Amino acid sequence: MKKYSFILAGMIIIISFFAFIAQHKPALHTIGDSTVRNSNKETWGWGTPIASLFDTTKIHVENNAMAGRSTRTFLSEGRWDKVLETLKPGDFVTMQFGHNDGSAPDTTKAGRRGVLRGTGEETKVLTWPDGKVETVHTYGWYIRKFVRETKAKGAIPIVLSMIPRNVFKDGKVARANNDFGKWAAEVAKEENAYFVDLNKITADKYDALGPDKVKLYFPGDHTHTNLEGAKVNAASVVEGIKELKDCKLKKYLL
């Protein structure tokens, strides 16, 4: 009987140990739009295949992005608050927005996702038909909020520029280095956060491949990739992470 008690106690200790490890395993949260997470059967966001590039026995990868969201609506719908509630010291958050942020902000269907351009403190106050008042900020303001609140929880923010669209001119893909990519980089630098120029890394690949090959990644439009294209973008994210100085996320890569 005593022998079985020792065995049972040993099993309890082992189970408790692995439960402790699982509970304290860091998490990588991705936030963004449909280019990060997409449930369509033909199109994929890079936030899904990127999990296969990490050692998930040591880190939990959770894709919190949502299709159709901008920085503004990701916040206003409470999606960021849900992520923030789960963050713990040592976690990581990658943030990639821009594809849905470009319209002039208003309460119409076309402008309900739009933000003010730039990284400043300018605001625009909107009154919705139901009387609700909303203060809209700049793209940089929202990214800055995500970065600061991530840091306040002891987690590590990584800002990403948005993936390029399948738009070529004179044999070169259009880049975001004069608007959303530029603003993302500026905020990351100002806030002493990590920055991955995903737009440039993938755009360089697209330029090398050429428009005929790149269009095979885009089954329906110029923004959303198929799984093969999502894997290209996921690999680009990892390439950028590997170049980050002193970024602890690197040690969880396969």
Residue pairs with C-beta under 8 A, 6 or more apart in sequence:
25 58
25 59
25 60
26 58
26 59
26 60
26 88
26 90
26 91
26 92
26 252
27 59
27 60
27 61
27 62
27 86
27 87
27 88
27 91
27 92
28 54
28 59
28 60
28 61
28 62
28 91
28 92
28 93
28 94
28 249
28 252
29 62
29 64
29 83
29 86
29 87
29 91
29 92
29 93
29 94
30 36
30 37
30 47
30 50
30 61
30 62
30 63
30 64
30 65
30 93
30 94
30 96
31 64
31 65
31 74
31 79
31 80
31 83
31 93
31 94
31 95
31 96
31 97
31 146
32 45
32 47
32 65
32 69
32 74
32 94
32 95
32 96
32 97
32 160
33 45
33 65
33 66
33 67
33 68
33 69
33 70
33 96
33 97
33 99
33 100
34 40
34 43
34 45
34 65
34 66
34 67
34 68
34 99
34 223
34 224
35 45
35 46
35 96
35 99
35 162
35 163
35 223
35 224
35 225
35 233
36 45
36 46
36 47
36 63
36 65
36 96
37 45
37 47
37 48
37 63
37 64
37 65
37 66
37 67
38 44
38 45
38 67
38 224
39 67
40 67
40 224
42 219
42 220
42 226
43 219
43 220
43 224
43 225
43 226
44 225
44 226
44 227
44 229
44 230
45 63
45 65
45 67
45 230
46 163
46 225
46 230
46 231
46 233
46 234
46 236
46 237
47 63
47 65
47 234
48 63
48 230
49 227
49 230
49 231
49 234
50 61
50 234
50 237
50 238
51 61
51 63
52 254
53 234
53 235
53 238
53 253
53 254
54 61
54 252
54 253
54 254
55 252
55 253
55 254
58 252
59 252
64 79
64 82
64 83
65 96
66 74
66 79
68 100
68 113
69 77
69 79
69 97
69 100
69 113
70 97
70 100
70 101
70 113
70 114
70 115
71 97
71 101
71 115
71 139
71 142
71 143
71 146
72 101
72 105
72 113
72 114
72 115
72 136
72 137
72 142
73 100
73 112
73 113
74 80
74 97
74 142
75 142
75 145
76 134
80 146
80 149
83 93
84 149
84 150
84 153
87 93
87 150
87 153
87 154
87 155
88 153
88 154
88 155
89 153
89 154
89 155
90 154
90 155
90 156
90 248
91 153
91 154
91 155
91 156
92 155
92 156
92 157
92 158
92 248
92 249
93 146
93 150
93 155
93 156
93 157
93 158
94 158
94 160
94 196
94 237
95 143
95 146
95 147
95 157
95 158
95 159
95 160
96 160
96 161
96 162
96 163
96 198
97 139
97 142
97 143
97 162
97 180
98 139
98 161
98 162
98 176
98 179
98 180
98 181
98 184
99 162
99 165
99 223
100 113
101 113
101 114
101 115
101 139
101 180
102 114
102 179
102 180
103 110
103 111
103 113
103 114
104 111
104 114
105 111
105 114
105 115
105 116
105 124
105 126
105 136
106 112
106 114
106 126
107 126
107 127
107 128
107 129
107 134
114 136
115 136
115 137
115 138
115 139
115 142
116 122
116 123
116 124
116 136
116 137
116 138
116 139
116 141
117 138
117 139
117 179
117 183
118 138
118 139
118 140
118 183
119 138
119 139
119 140
119 141
119 143
119 144
119 183
119 186
119 187
119 190
120 138
120 140
120 141
121 137
121 138
121 141
122 137
122 138
123 135
123 136
123 137
124 135
124 136
125 133
125 134
125 135
125 136
126 133
126 134
126 135
126 136
127 133
127 134
128 134
138 183
139 180
139 183
140 183
140 186
140 187
143 159
143 183
143 184
143 187
143 188
144 187
144 190
144 191
146 157
147 157
147 159
147 187
147 188
147 191
147 193
148 191
150 156
150 157
151 157
151 191
151 193
156 194
156 247
156 248
156 249
157 191
157 193
157 194
158 193
158 194
158 195
158 196
158 241
158 244
158 247
158 249
159 184
159 185
159 187
159 188
159 193
159 194
159 195
159 196
160 184
160 195
160 196
160 197
160 198
160 237
160 240
161 176
161 177
161 180
161 181
161 184
161 185
161 195
161 196
161 197
161 198
161 199
161 200
162 176
162 180
162 181
162 184
162 198
162 199
163 198
163 199
163 202
163 225
163 233
163 236
164 173
164 174
164 175
164 176
164 199
164 202
164 203
164 206
165 173
165 174
165 222
165 223
166 173
166 206
166 211
166 214
166 215
166 217
166 218
166 222
166 223
167 173
167 174
167 222
168 174
168 206
168 211
168 214
171 207
171 210
171 211
172 207
173 203
173 206
173 207
173 211
173 214
175 181
175 199
175 200
175 203
176 182
176 199
177 199
177 200
181 197
181 199
181 200
184 195
185 195
185 197
187 193
188 194
188 195
189 195
194 244
194 247
196 237
196 240
196 241
196 243
196 244
197 240
198 233
198 236
198 237
198 240
201 236
201 239
201 240
202 232
202 233
202 236
205 232
205 236
206 214
216 226
216 228
217 225
217 226
217 228
217 229
217 232
218 224
218 225
218 226
218 229
219 226
225 232
225 233
238 253
241 247
241 249
241 250
241 253
242 250
242 253
244 250
